[in-house]
Amino acid sequence: MVVGGISIVGGGNMGGALARGLIGAGLPATDLTIVEIDASKHSALTSLFPGATITSTIGSCKNAVIAVKPADAASATREAVGRGATTVLSIAAGVTLAKLAAAAGPGVAVIRAMPNTPALVGEGASAFALGPDCGPSAGEFAATVLGSVGLAVQVEEDLLDAVTGLTGSGPAYLFYVAEALIAGGVAEGLDPTTAESLVRQLFLGAGTLLARSSESPSRLRENVTSPNGTTAAGLAALSQAGGREAFLAAVRAATARSIELGQ
């Protein structure tokens, strides 16, 4: 349970996803405030979250979630702390715990998190790191907020760049694979609409199987790979084309870029 309510600063896609997740997880809408400086969005937010407070400025709050652009994260943190926040969770990419702590001042529990876009449908994969002034309740707060939209794991801050390279950017890698598979189906004679429909269901089915199965990805792959069969031929072609190495390189490059952006 979150005591004292939550103010989400930033009513964009991710802020809205967290609001939906929290309400769906049982947070009373009356305990939720969404701060959105663009007043033209207030009507839509009010319709989406009846009972929640929709405002343009940060009011009195105990727990704040910073869901604004990275350039605005420090000022939003300072303002939230100035209005009474003692726990601040930021999902602003590249904004370090040191920067958040400097903006918050001493005694404030600051948390840095990296969600990903599947949080928009309640299936996110998020990681968070706790600042030096965080006690057990801060970790529970982060797990509650991020867990309302999917999986939430705690890591050390120096691993958040790797998380960014893996699951932060990961949805784009998988969409890239989907594009390639659709193109492959079309090249073999399928019409684009049929190919896309099949690939969408392929990702849903394979993803659900992976999520629900106790078997490793390797074992699941082996289960559908008959010796000298069609899948074996396809996997051999992927291996010859450097498929595995391409994904390792993608995670490595995205991780390196995350490190650069955080400096």
Stockholm file with secondary structure:
# STOCKHOLM 1.0

chainA/1-263         MVVGGISIVGGGNMGGALARGLIGAGLPATDLTIVEIDASKHSALTSLFPGATITSTIGSCKNAVIAVKPADAASATREAVGRGATTVLSIAAGVTLAKLAAAAGPGVAVIRAMPNTPALVGEGASAFALGPDCGPSAGEFAATVLGSVGLAVQVEEDLLDAVTGLTGSGPAYLFYVAEALIAGGVAEGLDPTTAESLVRQLFLGAGTLLARSSESPSRLRENVTSPNGTTAAGLAALSQAGGREAFLAAVRAATARSIELGQ
#=GR chainA/1-263 SS CCTTCEEEECCSHHHHHHHHHHHHTTCCGGGEEEECSCGGGHHHHHHHSTTSEEESSCCSCSEEEECSCHHHHHHHHHHHHHTTCSEEEECCTTCCHHHHHHHHCTTCEEEEEECCGGGGGTCEEEEEEECTTCCHHHHHHHHHHHHTTEEEEECCGGGHHHHIIIIISHHHHHHHHHHHHHHHHHHTTCCHHHHHHHHHHHHHHHHHHHHHCSSCHHHHHHHTCCTTSHHHHHHHHHHHTTHHHHHHHHHHHHHHHHHHHTC
#=GC SS_cons         CCTTCEEEECCSHHHHHHHHHHHHTTCCGGGEEEECSCGGGHHHHHHHSTTSEEESSCCSCSEEEECSCHHHHHHHHHHHHHTTCSEEEECCTTCCHHHHHHHHCTTCEEEEEECCGGGGGTCEEEEEEECTTCCHHHHHHHHHHHHTTEEEEECCGGGHHHHIIIIISHHHHHHHHHHHHHHHHHHTTCCHHHHHHHHHHHHHHHHHHHHHCSSCHHHHHHHTCCTTSHHHHHHHHHHHTTHHHHHHHHHHHHHHHHHHHTC
//
